Amino acid sequence: MDSVPQKFGRNYTLIIQTQRGGLLTVQPPFTVEFDIHRNILSSLNTASIRIFNLSKTNRDDIEFNIYNQGSFRLVTLLAGYGNALSVIFSGNISQAWSVREGTNFITQIECFDGGYGYSNANVPAGLTFVPGTPNKVIIEALIATLAPYFVTRGAVGNYPGAISRTTSYSGPVSQLLTELTGGGFYIDNSRAYCLGNSECITTSYPRIDASTGLLGTPVREQQILTFDMIFEPRVIAGQVIFLQSSTLGNSTQSQAINGFYKVTSIRHRGMISESVCGEAITNLGMYLGQNGPDGLTVVK
């Protein structure tokens, strides 16, 4: 979003791990619909993906139901414009089935982002830290235990202080990270982040305005602002973004809205098809920060 995008020629690549362990790649001309929810809360991101008219062999190979629970199958959806594709969802399948709707066979896939690791990762036996170990070191060590569940390190903010006595940890990793970070732990696109309220990621400040797809007038409630824009696959949960709305002119309300925000939620919904004219919209929720733009800190 550093330059004005040419938002035409929507495209996608969907990669699905099949029952036999291989990878199925789905691309146009197959039509795909999606509804993706991502956020920085200590809850799982979700995706609902519908694919039109796959072959029976591929439909059967994707199927995932209650009898598959306990197994892990990856799904990654990249989307964008032309050949410029970004990952808009990466996670694992929770359910997948196919039905006939009129003349179409629809394959529906329900997914969680990092759901398998979030639900099943437990601290390895003997994970103990000596007095004086910094809290951030402990957080980093716990994030590393998510690697076998295909969750890698994202960014870790400033968590000062150290433990005063020898401490051993046990139990679900997600629960421990949520407690240690005061609710700042989240997984986005299979990457684990631990950030304070006013901490954000990326060192550049992309801009959202009418030229980059802003639709309508943003709505602000206290420190949270929401708006729709033309499908923007490059945005990341926890990212800092500059918003410029011109719909209110130079009014006091406009001046109060325009500025830097931290992205707190992302919803991508729409269709990508060569045969059907469907829309694709991104809804963003953003947080101003406790002390305004100057209070937002970028971390790595």
Secondary structure, 3 states (H helix, E strand, C coil): CCCCCCCCCEEEEEEEECCCCCEEEECCCCCEEEEEEEECCCCCCEEEEEEECCCHHHHHHHCECHHHCCCCCEEEEEEEECCEEEEEEEEEEEEEEEEEECCEEEEEEEEECCHHHHHHCECCCCCEECCCCEHHHHHHHHHHCCHHHCCEEEEECCCCCECCCCEECCCEHHHHHHHHCCCCEEEECCEEEECCCCEEECCCCCEECHHHCEEEEEEEECCEEEEEEECCCCCCCCEEEEECCCCCCCCHHHHHHCEEEEEEEEEEEEEECCCCCCCEEEEEEEECCCCCHHHCEEEC
